């Protein structure tokens, strides 16, 4: 059994889109010498909704909702 602590995280749609995009950018920018970090970033991305779902989030609309 894995005894590493886990940390629950609740994100609204805007936070999810920004988080996913930042992690994807980081993942894509890492080189071969940073394979271990790239693997961890991939593990986190795999826990989030998929690319299609995240791209469907209209960040402009979500930001407008926050302003109300």
N, C-alpha and C positions, 0 to 999 in steps of 0.2 A: 504494500500500500504506500502511496506517495504521501509523505508527511509535510510537504512544503505548504506554507500558508497560501491561501488564495484571497483575492480581494474583489468583492462584488462591486460593480460599477453600473450606475444608471445614467444613460445619456438620452437627451432629447434628440430630435431629428437633426437639428443644426449641429449639435455637438458630435453626433455620430458621423455626419458627413465630413466635418473638419478633422476629426480624429482619424477616420479611415483614409482620407486623402493625405494627411501628414505621414501616417505609417506607410502607405503605399509609396509615397515619394521617397521616404527614407529607405525602404526596402530596395527600390529600384536604383538608388544611388550608391548602395554599398558595393564594394568590390569583392573579389574572390578572397582577399586576405581577411575579410570581415564576415566570413561564412557563418560563424557561430552566432553573431549578432543578427545577420540576415535570417537565420533559421528561427530565432526567437521572435523577430518581427513577423515572420510568416505565421508562426503559431498564434500570435495575437490576432492578426488579420483573419485567420481561419475561424476565430471565435465570434467575429462580427458578421453581420449580414453580408451577402455577396455583393460583388461589384455592380451588378445590374440593379439591385435594390438601392444601393447607396447613390448611384448616379441618377436614379429617379427622384431623389430628394431635391426639391427646388429650394436652394439655399436662400435666394431672395425672398421667396414667400415665407420661409421659416423665420428669417430675420424680421420681416414685417410683423409677423405674429408676436414676436418678442417685444416689439415697440408698442403694442396696444396695451 
